[in-house]
């Protein structure tokens, strides 16, 4: 016999045909708001004397950056009003009736933080805890966005890059979203070519190694990285070289990514820190 069809209700069930019962539920009017949030990542250098919370895009800051180790950074803006005034938020906002989620995410980035070009954007997860923000319920569709190493978006005054390893006081559940995005990126570095979206168009292996180290949070061997990515046909040599740095040595070979779109390269691969 077919299982009963149930609709939950606080009222008593209404009997219908044998084997079926219908329960009427009174559903209150919903005022739920749907929003998009995007964790935009870039590998950047953070001088020790430039504190978290300051915009480090000035020429003076860029000069100091060259002496510091690259880190994975996330783009945040500071809230000027309550709730949670003074905390830092991911760029985002309400989903309009006439747009899909991807369109909304890109529009919010352009309008809120003036980021109009992303090398990669993908849906991350949905955050729907009833009390995640005060006031009317908000459901957030979160995204992961990536910006290449060489890009320098013109940021508003209330917006800055922050090291993922040293986040400021975060608004609501946005710190959790950042951690989800970092974990997703680290996982995809193992089995896809997603680092193309963080790398310059042309690069040396030492530069690519820095990007992997920053995004993964641990050291990566340059020789092993080159061997793995070459075997998977992820990178290809350009035939060009770059002069050695101050330390001297041989000219470094220049590479580029084989594809400018994401693809799976080894679905069973998993990068791990060296023992």
C-alpha positions in Angstrom: 0.0 0.0 0.0 1.3 3.5 -0.9 2.7 5.4 2.1 0.6 8.3 3.5 1.1 11.7 2.1 1.7 14.1 5.0 1.7 17.9 5.3 2.7 19.0 8.7 0.3 21.0 10.8 -0.6 21.9 14.4 -4.2 20.9 13.5 -5.7 17.4 13.6 -5.3 15.4 10.4 -8.2 15.3 7.9 -9.0 11.8 6.7 -9.4 11.3 3.0 -9.2 8.1 0.9 -8.0 5.0 2.6 -4.3 5.0 2.9 -4.0 8.8 2.6 -4.4 11.7 5.0 -4.2 15.4 4.4 -3.0 17.9 7.0 -3.5 21.6 6.5 -0.7 23.9 7.7 -1.1 27.6 8.3 2.1 29.1 7.0 2.8 32.7 8.2 3.8 35.3 5.7 7.5 35.2 5.1 9.7 38.3 5.2 12.9 36.4 4.5 15.5 38.4 2.6 17.9 36.6 0.2 21.4 38.1 -0.2 24.7 37.3 -1.9 28.1 37.5 -0.2 31.4 37.1 -1.9 34.8 36.2 -0.4 37.2 37.7 -2.9 40.7 36.4 -2.5 44.1 37.6 -3.8 47.6 36.8 -2.9 49.3 40.0 -1.6 52.3 41.1 0.4 51.6 42.6 3.9 54.4 44.9 5.4 54.8 44.4 9.1 54.4 48.1 9.8 51.1 48.4 8.0 48.4 47.2 10.4 45.3 45.2 9.5 42.4 47.5 8.6 44.4 50.0 6.5 44.2 50.1 2.7 47.6 48.9 1.5 47.2 49.9 -2.1 49.2 53.2 -1.9 52.5 53.5 -3.8 54.5 53.7 -0.5 52.8 50.5 0.7 53.5 48.7 -2.5 57.2 49.6 -2.2 57.3 48.0 1.3 55.2 45.0 0.1 58.1 43.7 -2.0 60.1 42.9 1.1 57.4 40.8 2.8 56.1 37.3 2.3 52.9 36.9 0.3 49.7 35.9 2.1 46.2 35.0 1.0 44.1 38.1 1.5 40.3 38.7 1.5 38.5 41.9 0.5 36.4 43.5 3.3 34.6 46.7 4.0 34.1 48.4 7.4 30.6 48.9 8.6 29.9 52.6 9.4 26.5 52.0 11.0 24.8 49.6 13.4 24.2 46.7 13.6 27.8 45.8 14.5 29.3 49.2 13.6 33.1 49.1 13.1 33.2 45.4 12.2 34.3 44.2 8.8 32.0 42.6 6.2 32.2 40.7 3.0 30.9 42.6 0.0 27.3 41.7 -0.8 23.7 42.7 -0.6 20.1 41.9 -1.5 19.1 39.8 -4.4 16.8 41.7 -6.8 13.7 40.2 -8.2 15.0 40.6 -11.8 18.5 39.0 -11.4 20.0 35.6 -10.8 22.5 34.9 -8.0 25.6 35.2 -10.2 24.5 38.5 -11.6 23.7 39.8 -8.1 27.1 38.8 -6.8 28.9 40.6 -9.6 26.7 43.7 -9.3 27.3 43.9 -5.6 31.1 43.7 -6.1 31.0 46.4 -8.7 28.7 48.7 -6.7 30.0 48.2 -3.2 33.8 47.8 -3.6 34.4 48.7 -7.3 35.7 45.2 -8.2 34.5 44.6 -11.8 36.9 41.9 -13.1 37.3 38.5 -11.5 39.4 35.7 -12.9 37.1 33.2 -11.3 33.7 33.2 -9.5 31.8 30.2 -8.1 29.0 29.5 -5.7 30.3 28.4 -2.3 27.4 27.5 0.1 24.2 28.8 1.6 24.1 30.2 5.1 20.6 30.1 6.5 20.7 30.0 10.3 17.5 31.9 11.5 19.5 34.1 13.8 22.6 34.7 11.6 21.8 38.5 11.5 19.5 40.6 13.6 16.2 41.8 12.3 14.3 40.1 9.4 15.7 36.7 8.5 18.4 36.7 5.8 19.5 33.8 3.8 22.9 34.3 2.2 24.2 32.6 -1.0 28.0 32.8 -0.6 30.5 33.0 -3.4 34.3 32.5 -3.8 35.9 35.0 -6.1 39.6 35.2 -7.2 41.7 38.1 -8.4 45.1 37.7 -10.0 48.3 38.7 -8.2 49.0 41.6 -10.5 45.5 43.2 -10.3 45.1 46.4 -8.3 41.4 47.3 -8.1 40.6 50.9 -7.1 39.1 50.4 -3.7 36.7 52.8 -1.8 38.0 54.4 1.4 36.1 52.0 3.7 37.5 48.9 1.9 40.8 47.0 2.4 42.6 43.7 1.9 43.2 41.7 5.1 45.3 38.6 5.6 43.1 35.6 6.0 45.4 34.5 8.8 44.7 37.6 10.8 41.2 38.8 10.2 39.8 41.8 12.0 36.6 41.8 14.0 34.1 40.3 11.5 30.4 41.1 11.1 27.8 38.4 11.8 28.9 35.0 10.3 31.2 36.5 7.7 34.3 35.0 9.3 32.7 31.6 8.9 32.1 32.3 5.2 35.8 33.3 4.8 36.9 30.0 6.4 34.6 28.0 4.1 36.0 29.9 1.1 39.6 29.3 2.2 38.9 25.6 2.7 37.3 25.3 -0.8 40.2 27.1 -2.5 42.8 24.8 -0.7 40.9 21.7 -1.8 40.5 22.8 -5.4 44.3 23.6 -5.6 44.8 19.9 -5.3 42.6 18.6 -8.1 42.0 21.5 -10.4 43.9 24.3 -12.2 42.2 27.0 -10.1 45.5 28.7 -9.3 45.3 30.2 -12.9 42.9 32.8 -11.3 45.5 33.9 -8.7 48.5 33.9 -11.0 49.8 36.5 -13.5 49.5 35.7 -17.2 53.2 34.8 -17.3 55.2 33.8 -14.2 58.2 31.9 -13.0 57.9 28.8 -10.8 59.2 30.7 -7.8 56.2 33.1 -8.2 53.7 30.3 -8.6 55.2 28.5 -5.6 54.6 31.7 -3.5 51.0 31.7 -4.6 50.5 28.0 -3.7 52.2 28.5 -0.3 50.0 31.6 0.5 46.8 29.9 -0.5 47.5 26.6 1.2 49.1 28.0 4.3 52.2 25.7 4.2 55.4 25.4 2.3 55.5 23.8 -1.2 58.5 22.4 -3.0 59.2 24.3 -6.3 60.6 21.2 -8.1 57.7 18.9 -7.1 55.1 21.6 -8.0 56.6 22.1 -11.4 56.7 18.3 -12.0 53.1 17.7 -11.0 51.7 20.7 -12.9 53.6 19.8 -16.0 52.6 16.2 -15.9 48.9 17.3 -15.7 49.4 19.7 -18.6 48.4 22.6 -16.3 51.3 24.9 -17.2 53.4 25.3 -20.3 56.8 27.0 -20.8 56.6 30.2 -22.9 60.2 29.9 -24.1 61.1 33.1 -22.4 63.3 33.7 -19.3 63.7 36.3 -16.6 66.9 37.7 -15.2 67.9 36.4 -11.8 67.3 38.5 -8.7 69.8 40.1 -6.4 70.9 36.7 -5.1 72.1 35.8 -8.6 71.8 32.5 -10.3 70.6 31.4 -13.7 67.7 33.1 -15.6 64.3 31.7 -14.6 62.1 30.0 -17.1 58.7 31.7 -17.7 55.5 29.7 -17.8 51.8 30.3 -18.3 48.6 28.3 -17.6 47.4 26.1 -20.4 43.8 27.1 -19.8 42.1 30.3 -18.6 39.1 28.4 -17.3 38.8 26.0 -14.4 39.0 22.2 -15.1 39.6 19.1 -13.1 43.2 17.8 -13.5 43.2 14.9 -11.1 40.0 14.2 -9.2 41.8 12.0 -6.6 44.7 14.3 -5.9 45.2 15.9 -2.5 48.0 18.3 -1.7 49.4 17.9 1.8 52.2 19.6 3.8 55.5 17.9 3.9 56.1 15.7 7.0 
